[in-house]
């Protein structure tokens, strides 16, 4: 309860007959301020309740008439009609207002002085505590670590600025920096692995800056303190980096100091060309593995080569390969039954859409008078659908009937893969695989065009 309210209640209680001591006993916490004001109010009341005799009253009336005759204005009389307690209450309120303004000025000036304080000033410790307050009241470890790092970087900037201006180290700024780094490391230890690595990186940056400052400072004692602070900060960073990961297994986190993962070479498989059918009935040979060429045999990664040439055979010249035109051309493939079925389905849908469009147009024309907007819109929609279905049917029919010949790339691949007639290529597919001749004409059962695969020459 403020002083004005307490004073009004005490005055009301005194008018009701209570004594000043009773009011002060009831409000003991404000008794020192209420005692003089209540005494003055009681004294004023005693003077106001004084009674005049009949003679004094007559004299007062005569004097009043003379005064009023001399002063025709009634402004003075209206001013004296205020409450008898107005003077005392107005004075107390003015005192309270003046005290509040003074306190506000003190707080504002103190905040400005604390915010602009530098290392070495008495208010610098208050500034450090005030800036760390958001981190102390937050329960989230990630947010607290970020705030502590931000405050520590401010202390590092203060330390650098003081070294540039004064040429000496300020221990208060260095202690605040180390305290902030240690607090950030403690908060990051209970956070996720990503946050730990991020905080460790920033702590390592602080350590490097402190080491650079130690090399630049001339005072040996300051250089020793900076080097010690750099070692402590780097130890915090290394401890965070070596902390056990809280991520699920199988997740690899990128770090600057993390060594690259060792990559094991993948096994090399046999090179084969497989023709794959696409929506267009064309033959597209696609290499499915890395080609590995041996002396006279092409082997897979899991099966060792059984055919090993002798030194004389390896040094003997080989006749040039002359591929024939018939062997270098891949015969065209007939249209797939599925494509033919799709073309027929598209044609049937086109016919159905055309019939619906004709029906809608006939209904619109049979209506007496001009056709309504709804019927016209339905007829237009059905016509558009019929046109789209017809276009799709034509495209599907053309796709099914088109049988393109081999492209230049397929012809070159077939010519390159034509083997030497005098030699054979061993393509083992199992433990007991034997070398087979690559000339289709030399086999009693020549392969079909779809299953014949060109092979790389020896």
Secondary structure as GFF3:
##gff-version 3
##sequence-region A 1 458
A	DSSP	alpha_helix	3	15	.	.	.	ID=ss1
A	DSSP	alpha_helix	20	26	.	.	.	ID=ss2
A	DSSP	three_ten_helix	28	30	.	.	.	ID=ss3
A	DSSP	alpha_helix	31	48	.	.	.	ID=ss4
A	DSSP	alpha_helix	54	70	.	.	.	ID=ss5
A	DSSP	alpha_helix	75	79	.	.	.	ID=ss6
A	DSSP	alpha_helix	86	115	.	.	.	ID=ss7
A	DSSP	alpha_helix	124	137	.	.	.	ID=ss8
A	DSSP	alpha_helix	141	166	.	.	.	ID=ss9
A	DSSP	alpha_helix	171	189	.	.	.	ID=ss10
A	DSSP	alpha_helix	193	216	.	.	.	ID=ss11
A	DSSP	alpha_helix	220	241	.	.	.	ID=ss12
A	DSSP	beta_strand	273	277	.	.	.	ID=ss13
A	DSSP	beta_strand	283	287	.	.	.	ID=ss14
A	DSSP	alpha_helix	311	315	.	.	.	ID=ss15
A	DSSP	alpha_helix	337	366	.	.	.	ID=ss16
A	DSSP	alpha_helix	373	401	.	.	.	ID=ss17
A	DSSP	alpha_helix	408	416	.	.	.	ID=ss18
A	DSSP	three_ten_helix	440	442	.	.	.	ID=ss19
###
